[in-house]
Amino acid sequence: MTNRTWGIVVILCGVLLAALPTFAHHSLNSEFQMGKPTELKGTLMKVEWDNPHVYWYLDAKDAGGSVVRWSVEGLPPSYLHRNGVSRTDMLALVGKEVTIHGRIAKDGSKLMFGLDFVLPDGRVIPVGPKVGDDNP
Amino acid sequence: MNYRYLLGCLIAAAMIAGLSSTTASAQADRDQGTKKYAPPSLPTDHSKPAPRRADGHPDLSGMWIEKYGALGTDPAVGKPGGGARSARPASYPSDELPYQPWAALKARQLHDAGNTDPLLHCEPYGVPRIWGGPHPARLVQLPGELIILYERDTAFRIIPTDGRSHPADADPSWMGNSVSKWDGDTLVIDTIDLNEKSWLGSGKNAGEGSGTFHSDALHVTERIHRPDFNHLTVEITDDDPKVFTHPWTYNWNMNLVPNEEMYEDVTCSNEKDYEHELPDKLAATDKSAAAN
């Protein structure tokens, strides 16, 4: 393949990558593995509905079967409230089994940036920015 | 050039794009539930004129927001190869700004350090980074002054509109000292005496600061215009001869959100990111800055 052909492929791939969201009021590329989608399944234990980031705490089993406490960081309360996700909705999930999709921390800590919740009945609650929204 | 290779690559790219489109539909399906996770529709009518005050000037008062988007789900769920994708910027956001070569290099170094954003250290946004994004600003126009209440940072500004000059002895501050005057139907706000601690953001993304530092010589001009009832344009010019080669200008186009409310948005009550930020060096793309 010629250099020019590779160049076109690179440009096309770049267009596809550009559709992905970035997050939050400061750069999170230094903190999270943005290219590594992760799924956590466990029991929601606690909700911190606070600025500038909501935090959820999830107890999930690791590969050895031990329960591990994960922190899941989210957008600010105003952004969630304005889009129909309320503190009350989230507090109602405490004690329930949920699946959370997101991006885990680079530093190896049990921390993830949350993008959506999947409830036991299959309902999905979006908590991340919309694709293409580059300034949440 | 071997066009068969090119054709094959284009077909492959089209298939990937098609897959992306298909999964985008699946993504939309995932977002559908018993509840709508999106804000209400905004008024878009451009025909209704901006209201005017008794003094003849346009009334800029109202709740305005630049970004009013819906929430989204994880775009990688259900996508083959989703794990190989990256949301890292392809180049330094600070390269969008006309930095002098030494300053462009410093901005990149601040980005690469990973934990240098003032927001991570519980510091304010400052002018002009306070504008833009998903947090509304409430403008209250009174005789002789404009009050701006920002949801972001739970901050405010009180700006004289009577044409007065800057005081000679204003202390440097995050919001600086602002005065204003009318240029036809546009209110022109002139801000100096800014400290050198804040970052500017970029014209595309105020939240993503990425090393966009400035000096104490920063001079910000905000031209606020209400072209019709439902829209407000904030044109910002950043002039800083100590770090830029020339002034640069960008716009925030804001919509009226008459039924929206303001929420508390303090910077640091629950900020825990600092301890997890690691160096994040991007590949340099602008050879002129890298060479200096």
Boltz contact constraints between the chains, C-beta under 6 A:
constraints:
  - contact:
      token1: [A, 1]
      token2: [B, 5]
      max_distance: 6.0
  - contact:
      token1: [A, 2]
      token2: [B, 1]
      max_distance: 6.0
  - contact:
      token1: [A, 5]
      token2: [B, 5]
      max_distance: 6.0
  - contact:
      token1: [A, 5]
      token2: [B, 6]
      max_distance: 6.0
  - contact:
      token1: [A, 9]
      token2: [B, 9]
      max_distance: 6.0
  - contact:
      token1: [A, 12]
      token2: [B, 13]
      max_distance: 6.0
  - contact:
      token1: [A, 20]
      token2: [B, 87]
      max_distance: 6.0
  - contact:
      token1: [A, 22]
      token2: [B, 87]
      max_distance: 6.0
  - contact:
      token1: [A, 25]
      token2: [B, 207]
      max_distance: 6.0
  - contact:
      token1: [A, 26]
      token2: [B, 117]
      max_distance: 6.0
  - contact:
      token1: [A, 26]
      token2: [B, 119]
      max_distance: 6.0
  - contact:
      token1: [A, 26]
      token2: [B, 120]
      max_distance: 6.0
  - contact:
      token1: [A, 27]
      token2: [B, 208]
      max_distance: 6.0
  - contact:
      token1: [A, 27]
      token2: [B, 210]
      max_distance: 6.0
  - contact:
      token1: [A, 29]
      token2: [B, 88]
      max_distance: 6.0
  - contact:
      token1: [A, 29]
      token2: [B, 280]
      max_distance: 6.0
  - contact:
      token1: [A, 30]
      token2: [B, 114]
      max_distance: 6.0
  - contact:
      token1: [A, 30]
      token2: [B, 277]
      max_distance: 6.0
  - contact:
      token1: [A, 30]
      token2: [B, 278]
      max_distance: 6.0
  - contact:
      token1: [A, 30]
      token2: [B, 280]
      max_distance: 6.0
  - contact:
      token1: [A, 31]
      token2: [B, 273]
      max_distance: 6.0
  - contact:
      token1: [A, 31]
      token2: [B, 276]
      max_distance: 6.0
  - contact:
      token1: [A, 31]
      token2: [B, 277]
      max_distance: 6.0
  - contact:
      token1: [A, 34]
      token2: [B, 86]
      max_distance: 6.0
  - contact:
      token1: [A, 34]
      token2: [B, 87]
      max_distance: 6.0
  - contact:
      token1: [A, 35]
      token2: [B, 85]
      max_distance: 6.0
  - contact:
      token1: [A, 35]
      token2: [B, 86]
      max_distance: 6.0
  - contact:
      token1: [A, 36]
      token2: [B, 83]
      max_distance: 6.0
  - contact:
      token1: [A, 37]
      token2: [B, 76]
      max_distance: 6.0
  - contact:
      token1: [A, 37]
      token2: [B, 82]
      max_distance: 6.0
  - contact:
      token1: [A, 37]
      token2: [B, 83]
      max_distance: 6.0
  - contact:
      token1: [A, 48]
      token2: [B, 270]
      max_distance: 6.0
  - contact:
      token1: [A, 50]
      token2: [B, 269]
      max_distance: 6.0
  - contact:
      token1: [A, 50]
      token2: [B, 270]
      max_distance: 6.0
  - contact:
      token1: [A, 51]
      token2: [B, 265]
      max_distance: 6.0
  - contact:
      token1: [A, 51]
      token2: [B, 266]
      max_distance: 6.0
  - contact:
      token1: [A, 51]
      token2: [B, 269]
      max_distance: 6.0
  - contact:
      token1: [A, 52]
      token2: [B, 267]
      max_distance: 6.0
  - contact:
      token1: [A, 52]
      token2: [B, 271]
      max_distance: 6.0
  - contact:
      token1: [A, 53]
      token2: [B, 270]
      max_distance: 6.0
  - contact:
      token1: [A, 78]
      token2: [B, 263]
      max_distance: 6.0
  - contact:
      token1: [A, 78]
      token2: [B, 265]
      max_distance: 6.0
  - contact:
      token1: [A, 79]
      token2: [B, 134]
      max_distance: 6.0
  - contact:
      token1: [A, 82]
      token2: [B, 39]
      max_distance: 6.0
  - contact:
      token1: [A, 83]
      token2: [B, 37]
      max_distance: 6.0
  - contact:
      token1: [A, 83]
      token2: [B, 38]
      max_distance: 6.0
  - contact:
      token1: [A, 83]
      token2: [B, 39]
      max_distance: 6.0
  - contact:
      token1: [A, 83]
      token2: [B, 70]
      max_distance: 6.0
  - contact:
      token1: [A, 83]
      token2: [B, 71]
      max_distance: 6.0
  - contact:
      token1: [A, 84]
      token2: [B, 35]
      max_distance: 6.0
  - contact:
      token1: [A, 84]
      token2: [B, 37]
      max_distance: 6.0
  - contact:
      token1: [A, 101]
      token2: [B, 74]
      max_distance: 6.0
  - contact:
      token1: [A, 101]
      token2: [B, 77]
      max_distance: 6.0
  - contact:
      token1: [A, 105]
      token2: [B, 276]
      max_distance: 6.0
  - contact:
      token1: [A, 106]
      token2: [B, 278]
      max_distance: 6.0
  - contact:
      token1: [A, 107]
      token2: [B, 276]
      max_distance: 6.0
  - contact:
      token1: [A, 107]
      token2: [B, 278]
      max_distance: 6.0
  - contact:
      token1: [A, 115]
      token2: [B, 74]
      max_distance: 6.0
  - contact:
      token1: [A, 116]
      token2: [B, 73]
      max_distance: 6.0
  - contact:
      token1: [A, 116]
      token2: [B, 74]
      max_distance: 6.0
  - contact:
      token1: [A, 123]
      token2: [B, 33]
      max_distance: 6.0
  - contact:
      token1: [A, 124]
      token2: [B, 30]
      max_distance: 6.0
  - contact:
      token1: [A, 124]
      token2: [B, 73]
      max_distance: 6.0
  - contact:
      token1: [A, 126]
      token2: [B, 31]
      max_distance: 6.0
  - contact:
      token1: [A, 126]
      token2: [B, 37]
      max_distance: 6.0
  - contact:
      token1: [A, 126]
      token2: [B, 71]
      max_distance: 6.0
  - contact:
      token1: [A, 126]
      token2: [B, 72]
      max_distance: 6.0
  - contact:
      token1: [A, 126]
      token2: [B, 73]
      max_distance: 6.0
  - contact:
      token1: [A, 128]
      token2: [B, 72]
      max_distance: 6.0
  - contact:
      token1: [A, 129]
      token2: [B, 72]
      max_distance: 6.0
  - contact:
      token1: [A, 130]
      token2: [B, 69]
      max_distance: 6.0
  - contact:
      token1: [A, 130]
      token2: [B, 70]
      max_distance: 6.0
  - contact:
      token1: [A, 130]
      token2: [B, 72]
      max_distance: 6.0
  - contact:
      token1: [A, 131]
      token2: [B, 72]
      max_distance: 6.0
  - contact:
      token1: [A, 131]
      token2: [B, 75]
      max_distance: 6.0
  - contact:
      token1: [A, 133]
      token2: [B, 69]
      max_distance: 6.0
  - contact:
      token1: [A, 134]
      token2: [B, 205]
      max_distance: 6.0
  - contact:
      token1: [A, 135]
      token2: [B, 67]
      max_distance: 6.0
  - contact:
      token1: [A, 135]
      token2: [B, 133]
      max_distance: 6.0
  - contact:
      token1: [A, 135]
      token2: [B, 205]
      max_distance: 6.0
  - contact:
      token1: [A, 135]
      token2: [B, 207]
      max_distance: 6.0
  - contact:
      token1: [A, 136]
      token2: [B, 134]
      max_distance: 6.0
